Amino acid sequence: MAVSSHKAQKIYIGGWFQRTTLHLSEVYDFLKRGESPLPLDKDKLRTLHLQADIASVAMHPGSLDHIGVRTNAGIEIKIYEDGLVLFSKENLTSLDEDIHDLTSYYEEKLSPGIGYIFSLGAPVPKELANIKTVYPYFIVLHRGTRKDVQAILEHFREEEYLEIRKKEFEIYRGNNVYIVNNISEQMPQVERLIEEQVFMREFKGQLHRYLNLHRIIWERIAEVKEKGEIKGGEVGAFKEKVESYAKTINLIEARIGQMGTYLHTREKIARESKDFARLLTVLDFKHETLSDTLDYVKGIWGMTKNYVTSTLDLFSSIQAKSTEASVKNLTIITSMGVAATLVNFAQKVPQFNGGGLVYVAILAAVGYSTDRILKTIYKRRMYKIKDTKLAKDL
């Protein structure tokens, strides 16, 4: 492409998902020795470790401890204790090939191993498990021109959404491509800017997914409740769905509850460095705005949890009514059988012969048929859904 090779210094991709220093030590054991203290298959661990193609691993203490990794293919990785992961590559040849190298390494070589060591414990909700991550690509230029920047955006078919031009650096943002034109800033500071941008983008992205998931769950429940009635035969299946929503909500509620700690820690560390705090001010990173958004999503999920709980109570009540009807049906059938038997015995005790067996069979068939008819009536019976109507959150 039309960008001078000496101007494109480095390419980064990154992501974030909640982790702690305990997780970091587990990742280190795997990356360093292909081992884990967890009850996982040792042969599989060794296979996944070889697949990761690691040249060196080192633990680096700091405000946030991180693992530094270098692969035999020259990819550098930083894995922080709060879950931020940053992949980078220098000595670039082709932006397309270099980006492909980074993404394929993460998805095909490293991610399977990391996923395996975290395969035990609370599961990821199925509504989130299949979300394909679209990484923002950060391309760092060294004193590039406006023409170089435009050539990159056009190559990736990206529209420019944001432009920040300062004497130290320039930032141009497309949808999934960020271009940092480094004019005079030290490279470590530029890398910290990219880390912070990845964290805040991922943080906001997770909140947005949780908000959309709230809407999906709410609408699925409301679609049934707003009908005002439901067939008895549909109650059990719908109740099972609502119970699965309740489990999902509990899992996500726990993850949302953790997010505030990571945000405040990142903000505190960022403000500790005067030089970096200056750059954050220039870029107008809004930790406080993200914190407010987090509180909003927490409130939404609290309301969603209450909505699901009240729905479970409502349909448990309907199911109890239907169960009570079934018990009454069984009582009627039993009473009919006993009455018929008593009448027959009052006239003549049946002998244990062919006629007696036919009599028993007819009695059983009548009882079975009656039970099936009553159950069919129950399944088709419409039950009123009495619930307080709530205004939808806008």
Buried (B, 14 or more C-beta within 10 A) or exposed (E): EEBEEEBBBBBBBBBBBBBBEEBBBBBBBBBBEBBBEBEBEEEEBEBBBEBBEBEEBEEEEEBBBBBEBBBEEEBBBBBBBBBBBBBBBBEBEEBEEBBEBBBEBBEEBBBBBBEBBBEEEEEBBEBBEEEEEEBBBBBBBBEBEEEBBBBBBEBBEBEBEEEEEEEBBBBBBBEEBBBBBBBEBEEEBBBBBBBBBBBBBBBBBBBEBBBEBBEEBBEEBBEBBEEEEBEBBBBEEBBEBBBEBBEBBEBBBEBBEEBBEBBEBBBEBBEEBEEBEEBBEBBEBEBEEBBEBBEEBBEBBEBBBEBBEBBBEBBBEBBEBBEEBBEEBEEBBEEBBEEBBEEBEEEEEBEEEEEEEEBEEEBEEBBEEBBEEBBEEBEEBEBEBEBEEEEEEE
